[in-house]
Amino acid sequence: QVQFVESGGGLVQPGGSLRLSCAASGNNLRIFPMGWYRQAPGKQRDLVAAFTTRGRTNYADSVKGRFTISRDNAKNTVYLQMNSLKAEDTAVYYCNAYDVDTLKDYWGQGTQVTVSS
């Protein structure tokens, strides 16, 4: 069983900022949160920002220069700082984590981000 604690979503005006956080854990499992994906209504779930297994970062082109992913290994938590938000950033944001031993992916319950005036 994998548990996620996601927070930080909400309603913000265009140009505003939000910070998402995701902590993941599993009983007797080595679970590491890796990044964030998002899904807008009627669209597929796409990468926003994530760490690779080698610790590098990948960003969607649409968020480069505006979003920053970071992590606190001691807390097993990954963060997404989102600045200069646009209406097109509106979506449900999902945290992705994986089991180091089985390489199985897990998903959080999602947090809604709405950018609107």
Secondary structure as UniProt FT lines:
FT   STRAND          2..7
FT   STRAND          10..12
FT   TURN            14..15
FT   STRAND          18..26
FT   TURN            27..28
FT   STRAND          31..39
FT   TURN            41..42
FT   STRAND          46..51
FT   TURN            53..54
FT   STRAND          57..59
FT   HELIX           61..63
FT   TURN            64..66
FT   STRAND          67..72
FT   HELIX           73..75
FT   STRAND          77..82
FT   HELIX           87..89
FT   STRAND          91..99
FT   TURN            100..102
FT   STRAND          105..107
FT   STRAND          111..115
//
